[in-house]
Amino acid sequence: MGVLSEFTSLNFSLYAQWLGIISICLLIALGVVGFISHIVFSIVGWVIALILIFVEIPLCIRCCPTSPKFDNFIGYFENCWFRATMYLIFAVVMFLSNILNTGPLIAAAVTLLLAAISYSIAAIKGQSFASSRLLGGTGVDNVV
């Protein structure tokens, strides 16, 4: 299966993964843009982006030298409910940044919330977790 067939598979965990990738880009870019006026939340956004890079891009786990303890920790994220909760917490943190100081990080908060909703839909529908082949995952071929 190719990337196009992954998008047409109606597997919401794949959609959530791509929303997570968009969130990573927004957190990094908007953190740079708003760094002067929102130093604390820009740094928090970068930390969230770093966590999401390792969670959402399986290729990073294969390429970067990691410890078995870290690999076991990342293994907890193979559950859609756990990911939905994590994304919801990250979205709330980014929404708080907008309440305290109006800034550009609201876009990242919205994409984090959409990813949480997508992971929740995948969990409610009972869909197995899948990650895109383009990012080093298994795709939907191995999902039963």
C-alpha positions as semicolon CSV with decimal commas, in nm:
position;residue;x (nm);y (nm);z (nm)
1;M;0,000;0,000;0,000
2;G;0,116;0,348;-0,081
3;V;0,068;0,675;0,098
4;L;-0,248;0,754;-0,101
5;S;-0,407;0,426;0,004
6;E;-0,318;0,505;0,367
7;F;-0,517;0,828;0,344
8;T;-0,815;0,645;0,195
9;S;-0,802;0,363;0,452
10;L;-1,023;0,554;0,701
11;N;-0,779;0,463;0,978
12;F;-0,801;0,760;1,212
13;S;-0,471;0,680;1,383
14;L;-0,297;0,757;1,052
15;Y;-0,483;1,086;1,024
16;A;-0,387;1,167;1,382
17;Q;-0,025;1,085;1,309
18;W;-0,020;1,332;1,020
19;L;-0,190;1,594;1,236
20;G;0,086;1,527;1,489
21;I;0,350;1,591;1,222
22;I;0,177;1,919;1,133
23;S;0,172;2,004;1,506
24;I;0,547;1,941;1,532
25;C;0,614;2,179;1,244
26;L;0,385;2,443;1,391
27;L;0,529;2,412;1,742
28;I;0,882;2,461;1,613
29;A;0,805;2,739;1,364
30;L;0,563;2,934;1,582
31;G;0,792;2,889;1,880
32;V;1,062;3,069;1,684
33;V;0,819;3,340;1,570
34;G;0,684;3,406;1,918
35;F;1,004;3,351;2,112
36;I;1,056;3,714;2,216
37;S;0,703;3,766;2,345
38;H;0,634;3,411;2,473
39;I;0,969;3,273;2,587
40;V;0,834;3,015;2,834
41;F;0,563;2,876;2,609
42;S;0,796;2,871;2,308
43;I;1,038;2,654;2,503
44;V;0,752;2,434;2,628
45;G;0,635;2,401;2,266
46;W;0,981;2,293;2,155
47;V;0,994;2,030;2,431
48;I;0,651;1,901;2,325
49;A;0,770;1,895;1,962
50;L;1,078;1,693;2,061
51;I;0,864;1,441;2,248
52;L;0,626;1,414;1,952
53;I;0,913;1,360;1,708
54;F;1,014;1,044;1,891
55;V;0,653;0,934;1,942
56;E;0,526;0,996;1,589
57;I;0,823;0,922;1,366
58;P;0,929;0,557;1,404
59;L;1,230;0,619;1,182
60;C;1,383;0,837;1,457
61;I;1,378;0,547;1,700
62;R;1,561;0,330;1,449
63;C;1,820;0,592;1,351
64;C;1,896;0,751;1,687
65;P;2,081;0,552;1,950
66;T;1,840;0,505;2,238
67;S;1,844;0,303;2,556
68;P;1,616;0,003;2,613
69;K;1,447;0,200;2,893
70;F;1,360;0,479;2,649
71;D;1,239;0,224;2,392
72;N;1,009;0,068;2,654
73;F;0,876;0,413;2,741
74;I;0,799;0,485;2,376
75;G;0,627;0,144;2,357
76;Y;0,351;0,278;2,584
77;F;0,251;0,512;2,304
78;E;0,134;0,226;2,080
79;N;-0,212;0,265;2,235
80;C;-0,459;0,510;2,074
81;W;-0,618;0,601;2,410
82;F;-0,280;0,687;2,560
83;R;-0,189;0,900;2,259
84;A;-0,526;1,077;2,266
85;T;-0,475;1,163;2,633
86;M;-0,120;1,283;2,570
87;Y;-0,230;1,504;2,279
88;L;-0,518;1,643;2,482
89;I;-0,282;1,739;2,766
90;F;-0,042;1,904;2,519
91;A;-0,334;2,090;2,357
92;V;-0,452;2,221;2,695
93;V;-0,101;2,348;2,771
94;M;-0,086;2,529;2,438
95;F;-0,437;2,672;2,485
96;L;-0,321;2,803;2,826
97;S;-0,043;2,986;2,647
98;N;-0,307;3,165;2,443
99;I;-0,514;3,253;2,750
100;L;-0,214;3,400;2,933
101;N;-0,061;3,573;2,630
102;T;-0,230;3,599;2,294
103;G;0,010;3,456;2,042
104;P;0,066;3,235;1,740
105;L;0,077;2,907;1,933
106;I;-0,303;2,879;1,907
107;A;-0,260;2,713;1,566
108;A;-0,045;2,440;1,722
109;A;-0,302;2,398;2,000
110;V;-0,580;2,344;1,744
111;T;-0,383;2,081;1,552
112;L;-0,292;1,905;1,877
113;L;-0,660;1,900;1,971
114;L;-0,756;1,762;1,628
115;A;-0,495;1,488;1,667
116;A;-0,638;1,401;2,011
117;I;-0,987;1,381;1,859
118;S;-0,861;1,161;1,574
119;Y;-0,685;0,922;1,812
120;S;-1,001;0,911;2,025
121;I;-1,213;0,823;1,721
122;A;-0,965;0,549;1,628
123;A;-0,984;0,409;1,982
124;I;-1,364;0,425;1,993
125;K;-1,389;0,250;1,656
126;G;-1,147;-0,015;1,782
127;Q;-0,894;0,054;1,509
128;S;-0,547;-0,079;1,571
129;F;-0,266;0,171;1,587
130;A;-0,093;0,220;1,252
131;S;0,189;0,447;1,148
132;S;0,260;0,574;0,799
133;R;0,516;0,396;0,586
134;L;0,646;0,730;0,471
135;L;0,762;0,798;0,827
136;G;0,917;0,455;0,880
137;G;0,609;0,279;1,018
138;T;0,429;-0,035;0,911
139;G;0,144;0,130;0,726
140;V;-0,200;-0,028;0,724
141;D;-0,087;-0,355;0,561
142;N;-0,012;-0,520;0,895
143;V;-0,316;-0,383;1,076
144;V;-0,579;-0,649;1,129
